[in-house]
Amino acid sequence: MRKRLIARAPALLVLACLATPAAAQQDNEALKKDLTAVIALQGQPCGEVVSATVLKQNDYAATCKDGNKYHVFENDKGRVVVEKQK
């Protein structure tokens, strides 16, 4: 039984490594959609977020399909702020 478990360990490790990027990709796609919605609700031009970077908790850098870049974050009062970057 123990030999079988040791023999399967590399296969389990490979599966874990393959599953993690897929889950991270799904989270990133959801983040891009959320940021697209937030930017649109703030009345800023974007169209679609194509790149999103987490700077820290509730603090993001977003790049839109049209080339606009935004800093999206939560301020001290708990409100979402969208600042256009140059």
C-alpha positions as CSV (number, residue, x, y, z in Angstrom):
1,M,0.0,0.0,0.0
2,R,2.8,2.4,0.9
3,K,4.7,1.6,-2.2
4,R,1.7,2.4,-4.3
5,L,1.3,5.7,-2.6
6,I,4.9,6.6,-3.2
7,A,4.7,5.6,-6.8
8,R,1.7,7.8,-7.3
9,A,3.2,10.9,-5.6
10,P,4.8,12.3,-8.7
11,A,1.5,12.0,-10.7
12,L,-0.4,13.7,-7.9
13,L,2.2,16.5,-7.8
14,V,1.8,17.1,-11.6
15,L,-2.0,17.2,-11.3
16,A,-1.8,19.7,-8.5
17,C,0.6,21.9,-10.5
18,L,-1.7,21.7,-13.6
19,A,-4.9,22.5,-11.6
20,T,-3.5,25.6,-9.9
21,P,-2.9,27.7,-13.0
22,A,-6.3,26.8,-14.3
23,A,-8.0,28.0,-11.1
24,A,-5.8,31.1,-11.1
25,Q,-6.7,31.8,-14.7
26,Q,-10.5,31.6,-13.9
27,D,-10.0,34.0,-10.9
28,N,-8.1,36.4,-13.2
29,E,-10.8,36.3,-15.8
30,A,-13.5,37.0,-13.2
31,L,-11.3,39.9,-11.9
32,K,-11.1,41.4,-15.4
33,K,-14.9,41.2,-15.8
34,D,-15.4,42.8,-12.4
35,L,-12.9,45.6,-13.1
36,T,-14.6,46.2,-16.5
37,A,-17.9,46.7,-14.7
38,V,-16.5,49.0,-12.0
39,I,-14.7,51.2,-14.6
40,A,-17.9,51.5,-16.7
41,L,-20.0,52.3,-13.6
42,Q,-17.6,55.1,-12.8
43,G,-18.3,56.5,-16.3
44,Q,-14.8,55.9,-17.6
45,P,-14.0,54.7,-21.2
46,C,-12.6,51.2,-21.3
47,G,-14.7,48.6,-23.3
48,E,-12.9,45.6,-21.8
49,V,-10.1,45.0,-19.3
50,V,-7.5,42.9,-20.9
51,S,-4.9,42.9,-18.1
52,A,-5.3,43.2,-14.4
53,T,-2.7,43.2,-11.6
54,V,-3.4,42.9,-7.9
55,L,-1.3,45.5,-6.2
56,K,-2.6,44.7,-2.7
57,Q,-6.0,43.9,-1.2
58,N,-8.7,45.9,-2.9
59,D,-6.1,47.7,-5.0
60,Y,-5.7,46.9,-8.7
61,A,-4.0,48.2,-11.9
62,A,-6.1,47.6,-15.0
63,T,-5.3,48.0,-18.7
64,C,-8.2,48.2,-21.2
65,K,-8.5,47.0,-24.7
66,D,-8.6,50.6,-25.9
67,G,-5.2,51.4,-24.2
68,N,-6.5,53.2,-21.2
69,K,-5.0,52.4,-17.9
70,Y,-6.7,52.7,-14.5
71,H,-5.9,52.4,-10.8
72,V,-8.9,50.9,-9.1
73,F,-8.9,50.9,-5.3
74,E,-11.0,51.3,-2.2
75,N,-10.4,54.5,-0.3
76,D,-10.4,55.1,3.5
77,K,-14.2,55.6,3.5
78,G,-14.8,52.2,1.8
79,R,-15.7,53.7,-1.6
80,V,-14.3,52.4,-4.9
81,V,-12.2,54.9,-6.7
82,V,-11.1,54.7,-10.4
83,E,-8.2,56.9,-11.3
84,K,-7.0,57.2,-14.9
85,Q,-3.3,56.6,-15.3
86,K,-1.0,58.2,-17.9
